[in-house]
Amino acid sequence: MKAVQYRTVGAAPEVVEIEKPEPGPGEIRLKVTAAGVCHSDIAVMSWPAEALTFPLPLTLGHEGVGVVDKLGEGVRNVALGESVAVYGPWGCGRCTKCQQGKENYCLNAARLGINPPGLGNPGAIAEYMIVDDPRHLLPLGDLDPVKTVPLTDAGLTPYHAIKRSLPKLVPGSTAVVFGTGGLGHVGIQLLRALTSARVIALDVNDEKLRLAKEVGAHETVLSDENAVENVRKLTPGGRGAEAVFDFVGVPPTVKASGACAMIEGDVTIVGIGGGSLEVGFGLQAYETVVTSPYWGSRSEMGEVFDLARLGAVDVHVETYSIDEAPKAYERLHDGKVQGRAVILPNG
């Protein structure tokens, strides 16, 4: 079968032929319908060899949907031919976090060497993939696989981040979004669906800001040296925002995110661009809460899917064949993808 793999440290991903995997006891094989391309993959491919915690080659893709193709021994409650989505942050299933469905915060994953598909385990950018346990599958039902696959990360991650700040996003409040790409453009829609906050979106060019407006941002601001001043001008009395969501995470946006937050505001650093925010008395507005969340829970993925069924979230996608996957990564790296790139391995 064809798969897209990261094979050599520092090299571009390659389309290769590998053996079709067979499910072991308790495992499920999917014929992959669609797989998302994420900036996290590019971040991993930029790490030096000593930073990698898993061996190469690695089949990429931590956003996946597919049709159940074969069941391993002992698998129950999953039907052959069923259309399903893969919950990515796999955990041990036994610790207190996993028992709450918060496998993204599994207490044992690192110690046990449990990795998500595409980020340690073979991922979804292949004609077939193996899922380790039925609990990591969510039925798609009537949802469009191509439009839904980004919701497993690009929807779930911002939903989890925003959900924490909902008590502060009351009428008259302001929410700021840095980065309007794969995660950010979904985050804007979630803020509009879940809150009455005024949404201000920032990015580096007019094309990206047009997308932000299209998906619901009330205001757009160019992310430049004047960004903080221009954002504060748009908040009542220049006080700043109740919640700031940085979906880029590079040092300049993280610093600006802190400067945009008001007293008792939230700063949520979602992007993994390597930025950090210094916290201490007088360094940020009083009682600023700074967090760096990771993905979301299994139940939250179901909630995101329900929002999609209601029409509250519409992911903008660019589709590519599996042979075009390296091109999709190149376009994503160069900032040319509008929304989310989706690979159709069997399309």
C-alpha positions in Angstrom: 0.0 0.0 0.0 1.0 3.6 -0.4 1.9 5.7 2.7 3.5 9.1 3.3 6.5 8.8 5.6 9.0 10.9 7.4 12.1 8.8 6.8 15.2 10.8 7.4 15.8 13.6 9.9 15.6 17.0 8.2 14.2 15.6 4.9 10.9 16.1 3.3 8.2 13.5 3.6 8.1 10.8 0.9 5.4 8.7 -0.7 6.5 5.0 -0.3 5.1 1.5 -0.8 4.9 -0.5 2.4 3.1 -3.7 3.6 -0.6 -3.4 4.3 -0.9 -3.8 8.1 -2.8 -6.6 9.8 -4.8 -5.9 13.0 -3.7 -7.8 16.1 -5.9 -8.8 19.0 -8.2 -5.8 20.0 -7.1 -3.7 17.0 -9.0 -2.4 14.1 -7.9 -1.8 10.5 -9.3 1.2 8.7 -9.4 1.9 5.0 -8.5 5.6 5.2 -11.0 7.9 3.6 -9.3 11.2 4.5 -6.3 12.4 6.6 -5.4 15.9 7.7 -2.1 17.7 7.3 -1.0 19.7 10.3 1.7 22.2 11.3 2.6 19.8 14.2 3.9 17.4 11.6 6.2 20.2 10.2 7.3 21.0 13.8 8.2 17.3 14.4 10.1 17.2 11.1 12.2 20.2 12.2 13.4 18.6 15.4 17.0 17.3 15.6 17.5 13.6 15.9 18.1 13.7 19.7 14.7 15.3 20.2 12.7 12.5 18.5 11.2 10.1 21.0 10.3 7.5 18.3 12.1 5.7 15.5 12.0 6.6 11.8 10.5 5.9 9.3 7.1 7.2 10.6 3.9 7.2 8.6 2.5 10.7 9.1 -1.1 11.9 9.9 -2.7 12.3 13.3 -6.1 13.4 11.8 -7.8 10.4 10.3 -11.2 9.1 9.2 -11.9 5.8 7.5 -14.1 2.8 7.0 -13.7 -0.3 9.2 -12.0 -2.8 7.0 -10.9 -5.7 9.3 -11.3 -6.5 13.0 -8.7 -8.1 15.3 -9.5 -10.9 17.6 -11.8 -9.9 20.5 -13.1 -6.6 19.0 -16.7 -5.8 19.8 -19.1 -3.0 19.2 -17.5 -2.0 15.9 -19.0 -3.0 12.5 -17.3 -3.8 9.3 -18.0 -1.0 6.8 -18.7 1.6 9.5 -17.5 5.1 8.8 -15.5 6.3 11.8 -13.1 9.0 13.0 -9.9 8.4 15.0 -9.4 10.1 18.4 -5.7 10.9 18.3 -4.2 11.4 21.7 -4.1 7.7 22.8 -3.6 6.9 26.5 -3.3 3.9 28.8 -7.1 3.8 29.3 -6.6 3.0 33.0 -5.3 6.1 34.8 -7.7 8.7 36.4 -7.4 11.0 33.4 -8.1 8.3 30.9 -11.1 7.1 32.9 -12.6 10.6 32.5 -12.0 10.4 28.7 -9.0 12.8 29.0 -6.5 10.6 27.2 -4.8 13.8 26.0 -3.6 14.1 29.6 -2.9 10.4 30.3 -0.6 10.0 33.3 1.2 7.0 31.9 1.6 7.6 28.2 5.1 8.9 28.3 6.3 6.1 30.7 4.7 3.4 28.6 5.8 4.8 25.3 2.2 5.3 24.1 2.1 7.7 21.1 -0.6 9.1 18.9 -0.9 7.9 15.3 1.3 10.0 13.1 3.3 11.2 16.1 5.0 8.0 17.0 2.6 5.3 15.9 1.9 4.8 12.1 -0.5 7.5 11.1 -3.4 8.1 8.7 -1.7 9.4 5.6 -1.8 5.9 4.1 -4.3 3.7 2.3 -4.8 1.7 5.6 -4.1 2.3 9.2 -4.3 0.4 12.5 -6.2 1.8 15.5 -5.2 0.2 18.8 -8.6 0.1 20.6 -12.3 0.6 19.7 -12.6 3.4 22.3 -10.4 5.6 20.0 -13.1 5.5 17.3 -16.1 7.7 17.0 -18.9 7.0 14.5 -19.2 9.6 11.8 -22.9 8.9 11.0 -24.0 11.5 8.4 -21.0 13.7 8.6 -18.9 14.3 5.5 -15.5 12.6 6.1 -13.5 15.2 4.2 -15.0 18.1 6.1 -14.9 16.3 9.4 -11.4 14.9 9.5 -9.8 18.2 10.5 -12.2 18.4 13.5 -10.3 15.6 15.2 -7.5 18.0 15.9 -8.1 21.4 14.2 -11.6 21.4 15.7 -11.0 19.5 19.0 -7.9 21.5 20.0 -9.5 25.0 19.8 -12.7 23.7 21.3 -10.9 22.4 24.4 -8.9 25.7 24.6 -12.0 27.9 24.3 -14.2 25.8 26.6 -12.0 26.6 29.6 -12.5 30.4 29.1 -16.3 30.3 28.5 -17.2 31.8 31.9 -15.2 35.0 30.9 -16.7 35.4 27.4 -19.9 37.0 28.5 -21.8 39.8 26.6 -19.5 42.8 26.2 -16.3 40.7 26.3 -13.6 40.4 23.7 -11.8 37.3 22.4 -8.6 37.7 20.4 -7.4 35.0 18.0 -3.8 35.0 16.7 -3.5 32.9 13.5 -6.4 32.2 11.2 -5.1 29.0 9.6 -6.1 25.4 10.2 -6.9 25.8 13.9 -7.5 29.5 14.1 -10.3 29.7 11.5 -12.1 26.9 13.3 -11.5 28.7 16.6 -13.2 31.8 15.3 -16.3 29.8 14.3 -16.4 28.1 17.7 -16.1 31.5 19.5 -19.1 32.8 17.5 -21.1 29.6 18.1 -20.4 29.3 21.8 -20.1 32.9 23.1 -21.4 36.4 22.6 -17.9 37.8 22.7 -16.6 40.2 20.1 -13.9 38.3 18.1 -10.8 40.1 16.9 -8.6 38.0 14.5 -4.9 38.7 13.6 -2.7 37.3 10.9 0.1 38.4 8.7 -1.6 39.2 5.4 -4.9 40.4 3.9 -5.7 37.1 2.3 -5.7 35.3 5.7 -7.6 38.1 7.3 -10.3 37.8 4.6 -10.8 34.2 5.6 -11.1 35.3 9.2 -13.9 37.7 8.2 -15.5 35.1 6.1 -15.8 32.6 9.0 -17.1 35.2 11.5 -14.5 37.5 13.0 -16.0 40.9 13.9 -12.7 42.7 13.4 -9.4 41.9 11.8 -6.0 43.3 12.6 -2.7 42.9 10.8 -0.2 41.0 13.0 2.7 43.5 13.0 4.5 45.7 15.4 1.3 47.8 15.9 -0.9 44.8 16.6 -1.2 45.2 20.4 -2.1 48.9 20.2 -4.6 48.3 17.4 -6.3 45.4 19.3 -6.5 47.4 22.5 -8.2 50.3 20.6 -10.9 47.9 19.7 -11.7 46.9 23.3 -13.9 49.0 25.6 -11.7 51.7 27.1 -8.6 50.1 25.7 -8.7 47.6 28.6 -7.7 44.6 26.5 -9.3 41.2 26.0 -10.9 38.8 28.4 -9.4 35.8 26.5 -6.5 35.6 24.0 -5.9 32.4 21.9 -2.6 32.1 20.2 -2.8 29.4 17.5 0.7 30.3 16.2 2.9 30.2 19.4 6.0 31.9 18.0 7.8 34.3 20.3 6.4 37.5 18.8 2.7 36.3 18.9 3.1 34.9 22.4 4.5 38.2 23.7 1.7 40.1 21.9 -0.9 37.8 23.3 0.2 38.6 26.9 0.1 42.3 26.1 -3.5 42.1 24.7 -4.9 40.5 27.8 -6.8 42.5 30.4 -6.7 42.2 34.2 -8.0 38.7 35.1 -7.7 37.7 31.4 -6.8 34.3 29.9 -3.9 33.8 27.6 -4.0 30.4 26.0 -0.9 29.3 23.9 -2.1 26.6 21.5 0.5 26.9 18.7 3.8 25.0 19.2 6.0 27.7 17.6 8.4 27.7 20.6 7.3 30.9 22.2 6.9 31.3 26.0 5.4 34.0 28.2 7.2 35.2 31.3 4.9 35.3 34.3 5.5 37.2 37.5 4.3 40.2 39.5 4.2 43.2 37.1 5.1 41.2 34.0 1.5 40.6 32.9 -1.8 42.2 33.8 -2.9 41.3 37.4 -4.1 37.7 37.7 -3.6 36.9 34.1 -4.0 33.1 33.6 -1.5 31.6 31.1 -2.1 28.0 29.9 -0.8 25.7 27.2 -3.4 23.0 26.5 -3.0 19.8 24.5 -5.6 18.5 22.2 -8.9 17.5 23.9 -10.9 14.7 25.5 -12.9 12.0 23.8 -16.2 13.4 25.0 -15.2 16.9 23.6 -14.6 15.4 20.2 -18.2 14.2 20.2 -19.3 17.7 21.2 -17.4 19.2 18.3 -19.0 16.7 15.9 -22.4 17.7 17.3 -21.6 21.3 16.5 -20.7 20.3 13.0 -24.1 18.6 12.6 -25.7 21.8 13.7 -23.8 23.7 11.0 -21.9 25.8 13.5 -18.5 24.7 12.1 -17.5 24.6 8.5 -13.9 23.7 7.9 -12.3 25.2 4.7 -10.3 22.4 3.1 -7.9 21.9 0.2 -7.9 18.3 -1.0 -4.9 16.3 -2.4 -4.2 12.8 -3.6 -1.7 10.7 -1.6 0.9 11.3 -4.3 0.4 15.1 -3.9 0.9 14.9 -0.1 4.5 16.2 -0.2 3.2 19.2 -2.1 0.5 19.8 0.6 3.2 19.9 3.2 5.3 22.3 1.1 2.3 24.6 0.7 1.5 24.4 4.4 5.1 25.2 5.3 5.0 28.3 3.0 1.8 29.6 4.5 -0.2 29.0 1.3 -2.9 26.7 2.6 -6.2 28.3 3.3 -7.9 26.4 6.1 -6.8 22.8 6.3 -5.1 20.5 3.7 -6.7 17.1 3.5 -5.2 14.0 1.8 -7.5 11.4 0.2 -5.4 8.2 0.3 -7.9 6.1 -1.6 -9.6 8.9 -3.5 
